[in-house]
Amino acid sequence: MTPAELKYSKSHEWVKEEGDVVVIGLTDYAQKELGDLVFVNLPEEGDEIEAGEAFADVESVKAVSDVFSPVTGEVVEVNEELMDNPAAINETPYEAWFVKVKNVTEKEELLSAEDYDAHCANE
Amino acid sequence: MDDTLESILVCTDEVNLSGKETERIGYMLFYALFYIPKYELEGGNKKGDTMEKKTVLYEKHLEANGKMVPFGGYILPVQYETGVIKEHMTVRTGVGMFDVSHMGEIVCKGKDALKNINHLMTNSYDDMYDGQARYTVMCNEFGGVVDDFIVYRVNEEEFFLVPNAANVDKDYAWILDHQIGDVTFENVSDKYGQIALQGPKAKDVMLKLVDPEEIPKKYYSANFNATVAGMKCILSRTGYTGELGYEIYIDKDNAPKMWDILLEKGKEEGVIPCGLGARDTLRLEAGMCLYGHEMTENVSPLETALDIFVKMDKEEFIGKQAMIDTPSNKTRVGLKITGRGIAREDMKVYKGDKLVGETTSGSHLPYMKGAYAMAIVNKDYAELGTEVEVDIRGKRVAAEVIELPFYKRPRKKA
């Protein structure tokens, strides 16, 4: 089930807005396509990230993949637990957040859960 | 053969994860093993318009929800729903099965069969018994590797050659160009399906299907007249995983039935089908070479630590003179990535500012639970314990030269 309360990018990141903080993670569809994740590279607190640009990468056994930011802003918190346990992204993708971002100045056009499911069905 | 030198076999070039599904996730780039040709990124790999051949077990993979990708000219499952890690671990601890029908088969027959094999291949085939197998490479005049093979002696005047899927046509043409005397070579690749059953419980499954007397007792030997589950086949004790296991060469029409029977009879042992992803991590963990990675037409077997399969004391073989004339100071080593990151293939290896080599394969290895790579390096930096750095996408990450293979299966005392 794709959570209705979240928004989604076409490049398969989920976005949760908590007041002026934006939380970003990878969708269930993405983790399934990537397979077992074994490594995560995350930005640091204070880093500026840009909409449409890679801000992290994840590696499955077989491949490395960039994770793109749907927003421009400043990283205020990083989920460092993911570095020790990348499998959490496979197990609970909608809880395994990557970063929290503040001072958001730009946002990509995001999809509702329903539109995102339709987008995945067409991939 | 010494077990540490066990095989080092077969299989070929690059695998593509992808298909159309994966390429868009974050518009990611797949480095490493899963090189995606540009046409696929551009959507050229939609179902139905690929050029890849299907193996006889294609339908079985679809039934099992295999994630199908192009590999060596075939469309094969890179993994099933179980995932690479579980598939890998199942082969290390239980038993897994692989569709390896894409592998080629070439039959060599005639009074001069042995002479031809000794001429074409770097290994020696003089002192073989019927059914025995030996790993080898076949070199060009410059000492580069045309392909690697398992060669079986069927009898004094007949040998059975198993090359890589993607190289069969090239190999066959090369062989016909270089054959000598009274001999015929026949490419019979389309007649066979092949299934590999691998893991410590492989024999338990096999015992339910075949007379124990018919199971080859020695590693690297085969029974060319075996009957498995009532079907005639070649039953070989070989594999590409570093585990005990068997490879079954079978008439292609019987292969789907054999696949089903192995799945059914292996239930108790927990057999699962495994894909190319696990096949690759298993062979890397076992320190085995893959054509297109550890060896190419521009790399001599002596530069990639396959010396024991090159018999320089043989009177003659293609490539020998070049190997004598142009000695190399390179060799293949194992690397444990001690810093944060996963080395993949074709990454530069440094000692300080000095470029000392390049990785040939690299991955996270599920059983070893870490990142490891093989690399071809200058011999001065090949000593165990040497600390080096690998350039992983612009970042220098610490690594250490360690012994190959990374994984050695525990041996039972006889």
Interface residues (C-beta under 8 A of the other chain):
Chain A: K10 S11 H12 E13 L26 A30 E33 L34 G35 D36 V38 F39 N41 A54 D57 E59 S60 V61 K62 A63 V64 S65 D66 V67 F68 E123
Chain B: V15 L17 K20 E21 T22 R24 I25 G26 Y27 M28 L29 F30 Y31 A32 L33 F34 V78 Q79 G83 V84 I85 K86 H88 G277 D280 T281 R340 G341 I342 R344 S363 H364 P366 A371 R393
